[in-house]
């Protein structure tokens, strides 16, 4: 006997409700209402295991700039911004679309920031050279050049990045849900200033992906800047720590004589924090909405 359609639809609906209820109960069990603790992403679970062994990118290895193979269609992004003294800059970010596709595929298969940086490095060298040219043309000293590079990333509109689909992310975190609601006028949602979904496995896009589509959250920005600044000769590390608005936060830290304000002591040196998600945060500034206790922050790139 065939099951009547309304019974079948009823069973399907009941199955959906049961699945969503299980998700909500799992969230409740993991994060009791009485405890004000941030939601934990897949990255945070991975980071909790890996934080005791920060990873070092070996920039001493010889790296050859990738050359145009003849089948490379270029994507161009004309970027204009100003530094903290009002000095204006302009540069063209050029990325081979084939390199972008390779970077995307590689990123989706690795859970290592080191591997992601090392993979993208050859294709990112032209951008490093473009920054060097700006430094030379404007006769910038090391501190001015640092501000120029970091402000170039701060000027790009923030885009949220998470591992789940937008639908499932709403059940994992009230922050995601509120973010989606605040940006629901964007069609599609996955655009600059919107939200990237299903970015596995670390909710972070690679440096070359950032250069290609200018969409990045905190760790996507710090990873991009880490690569650029390291190749420009700066002593820079990347930190991860708790955030009051999301599950974790990622921030740059620079060892430089002109540093001031909030800092992180590591390997006998003092690194000054540099926020990348909003302009005009300068070196040593730190968001008052995010707790900063050095004991709760750890190095994951150096």
C-alpha positions in Angstrom: 0.0 0.0 0.0 1.4 3.4 -1.0 1.8 5.9 1.8 -0.4 8.9 1.4 1.4 12.1 0.4 0.3 14.1 3.5 1.7 11.4 5.8 5.0 11.3 3.9 5.3 15.1 4.1 4.4 15.0 7.8 7.2 12.5 8.4 9.7 14.6 6.5 8.8 17.7 8.4 9.0 15.8 11.7 12.5 14.6 10.8 13.6 18.1 10.0 12.3 19.4 13.3 14.0 16.6 15.2 17.4 17.3 13.5 17.2 21.0 14.3 16.2 20.3 17.9 19.2 18.0 18.3 21.5 20.8 17.0 20.0 23.2 19.5 20.3 20.8 22.4 24.0 20.1 21.5 24.6 23.8 21.5 22.9 24.2 24.8 24.9 21.4 26.3 28.2 22.8 25.0 27.5 26.3 26.1 25.3 26.6 29.2 23.3 29.8 29.4 24.7 30.6 32.8 28.3 30.7 31.5 29.2 33.7 29.4 31.8 31.9 27.2 32.3 32.4 23.4 31.1 30.0 20.8 33.7 27.5 19.7 34.3 27.0 16.0 36.1 24.1 14.4 39.2 26.4 14.3 39.0 26.9 18.0 38.9 23.2 18.7 41.9 22.6 16.4 43.7 25.6 17.9 43.2 24.3 21.5 45.3 21.2 20.5 47.9 23.0 18.4 48.6 26.2 20.4 51.4 24.7 22.4 53.4 24.2 19.2 53.3 27.4 17.2 54.4 26.9 13.6 57.3 28.7 11.9 57.2 29.5 8.2 60.7 29.0 6.7 61.2 32.2 4.6 64.8 31.3 4.0 63.9 28.8 1.3 64.5 30.1 -2.2 61.2 30.9 -3.8 60.8 31.6 -7.5 58.1 34.0 -8.8 55.5 32.2 -10.8 55.5 33.2 -14.5 52.7 33.6 -16.9 52.2 30.3 -18.6 50.2 31.8 -21.4 46.8 30.5 -20.2 46.6 32.9 -17.2 43.7 35.3 -17.2 44.4 38.1 -14.8 42.0 39.5 -12.2 42.7 43.2 -11.5 41.7 45.1 -8.3 42.5 48.8 -8.2 43.0 49.6 -4.5 43.1 53.1 -3.1 43.5 54.0 0.6 45.1 56.5 3.0 47.4 55.9 6.0 47.0 57.4 9.5 48.6 60.7 8.4 46.3 61.1 5.5 48.8 60.2 2.8 47.1 58.5 -0.1 48.2 55.4 -2.0 47.0 53.4 -5.0 48.1 50.1 -6.3 46.8 47.4 -8.6 46.4 43.9 -7.1 46.8 41.4 -10.0 46.1 37.7 -9.5 46.2 34.9 -12.1 42.8 33.2 -12.0 44.4 29.8 -12.4 46.7 30.5 -9.4 43.6 31.5 -7.5 41.8 28.3 -8.2 44.9 26.3 -7.2 45.1 28.3 -3.9 41.4 27.7 -3.2 41.7 23.9 -3.8 44.9 23.6 -1.7 43.4 25.6 1.2 40.3 23.4 1.3 42.6 20.4 1.9 45.0 21.7 4.6 44.6 22.5 8.2 48.0 24.2 8.4 48.5 28.0 8.2 52.2 27.4 7.4 51.4 25.2 4.4 48.8 27.7 3.2 51.3 30.6 3.4 54.1 28.5 1.8 51.8 27.3 -1.0 50.7 30.9 -1.9 54.1 32.5 -1.6 55.4 32.1 -5.2 52.1 33.6 -6.6 52.1 36.4 -4.0 55.7 37.7 -4.9 54.4 40.2 -7.5 52.2 41.8 -4.8 55.2 42.0 -2.5 57.1 43.7 -5.3 54.2 46.1 -5.8 54.4 47.1 -2.1 58.1 47.6 -2.4 57.6 49.9 -5.3 55.1 52.0 -3.2 57.6 52.2 -0.4 60.4 53.4 -2.8 58.2 55.8 -4.7 57.0 57.5 -1.4 60.4 57.2 0.3 58.9 55.6 3.4 60.9 54.6 6.4 60.3 51.3 8.0 57.6 52.5 10.4 55.8 54.5 7.7 56.0 51.5 5.4 54.5 49.2 8.1 51.6 51.6 8.6 51.1 51.8 4.8 50.9 48.0 4.4 48.6 47.4 7.4 46.3 50.3 6.5 45.9 48.9 3.0 44.2 45.8 4.6 42.2 47.7 7.1 40.7 49.7 4.3 39.1 46.6 2.8 35.6 46.0 4.1 35.3 43.1 6.6 33.7 39.9 5.4 32.7 37.2 7.9 34.0 33.7 7.1 32.7 30.5 8.7 32.9 26.7 8.0 29.2 25.8 8.0 26.5 26.9 5.6 24.7 30.1 6.5 21.7 28.1 7.6 23.6 25.8 10.0 25.8 28.6 11.2 22.7 30.3 12.6 22.2 27.4 15.0 25.8 27.3 16.1 26.2 30.9 17.1 24.0 33.8 18.0 26.7 36.1 16.6 26.5 34.4 13.2 22.7 34.7 13.2 22.8 38.4 14.1 25.5 39.1 11.5 23.4 37.4 8.8 20.3 39.3 9.8 22.2 42.6 9.7 23.5 41.8 6.2 20.4 40.2 4.7 20.0 43.1 2.2 23.1 41.8 0.3 22.3 39.6 -2.6 24.2 37.4 -2.8 25.4 37.4 0.7 28.8 36.1 -0.4 30.4 39.4 -1.5 32.7 42.0 -0.1 31.2 43.1 3.2 29.0 40.0 3.4 29.7 36.5 4.5 31.6 33.5 3.1 30.1 30.1 4.0 31.6 26.5 3.9 35.2 27.7 4.1 36.8 24.4 5.3 38.6 23.4 7.4 39.7 26.5 9.3 37.2 29.3 8.4 40.1 31.2 6.8 40.8 32.0 3.2 44.3 32.0 1.9 46.4 35.1 1.1 46.0 34.7 -2.6 42.2 34.3 -2.2 42.2 37.6 -0.2 44.1 39.3 -3.0 41.7 37.9 -5.7 38.3 38.8 -4.2 39.1 41.2 -1.3 37.0 39.2 1.2 38.6 38.5 4.6 37.9 38.3 8.3 40.5 38.5 11.1 42.7 35.5 10.5 42.4 35.8 6.7 43.8 39.4 7.0 46.5 38.5 9.5 47.7 35.6 7.3 47.8 37.8 4.2 49.7 40.6 6.1 52.1 38.1 7.8 53.2 36.9 4.3 53.7 40.4 2.9 55.4 41.8 6.0 57.7 38.8 6.4 58.9 39.2 2.8 59.4 42.9 3.4 61.8 42.0 6.3 59.6 42.6 9.3 59.7 40.6 12.5 56.0 39.7 12.8 54.0 37.0 14.6 50.2 36.2 14.5 48.3 35.6 17.7 44.9 34.0 18.5 42.9 34.6 21.6 39.4 34.9 23.1 36.9 37.3 21.8 33.7 38.6 23.4 31.9 38.9 20.1 32.8 35.7 18.3 34.7 32.4 19.1 38.3 33.8 18.8 40.2 36.7 17.4 43.4 36.9 15.3 45.8 39.8 15.5 49.2 40.8 14.2 52.1 41.7 16.5 55.2 43.5 15.3 58.7 43.7 16.9 59.7 47.3 16.0 61.5 50.1 17.9 58.7 52.6 17.3 56.1 50.3 18.9 53.9 51.5 21.7 50.8 50.4 23.6 49.5 46.8 24.0 52.2 44.2 23.4 53.1 40.5 23.6 56.4 39.2 24.9 57.7 36.2 22.9 61.2 34.6 22.7 62.8 37.4 24.6 61.4 40.1 22.3 58.5 42.6 22.6 55.8 42.5 19.8 53.3 45.3 19.6 49.7 44.4 18.7 48.3 45.6 15.4 44.6 45.3 14.8 43.7 44.6 11.1 39.9 44.5 11.1 39.2 48.2 11.4 40.6 51.6 10.4 42.3 53.7 11.8 43.5 51.3 14.6 47.3 51.9 14.9 50.1 49.9 16.4 49.4 49.2 20.1 45.7 50.0 19.9 43.3 47.2 21.0 39.5 47.0 21.0 38.1 47.7 24.4 35.3 45.1 23.6 37.9 42.3 23.4 39.7 41.1 26.6 43.5 41.2 26.4 45.4 39.2 28.9 48.7 37.9 27.4 48.3 34.6 29.2 45.1 33.9 27.1 46.7 34.6 23.8 49.0 32.3 21.8 51.3 32.5 18.8 50.3 30.4 15.8 52.4 31.9 13.1 56.0 33.2 13.4 
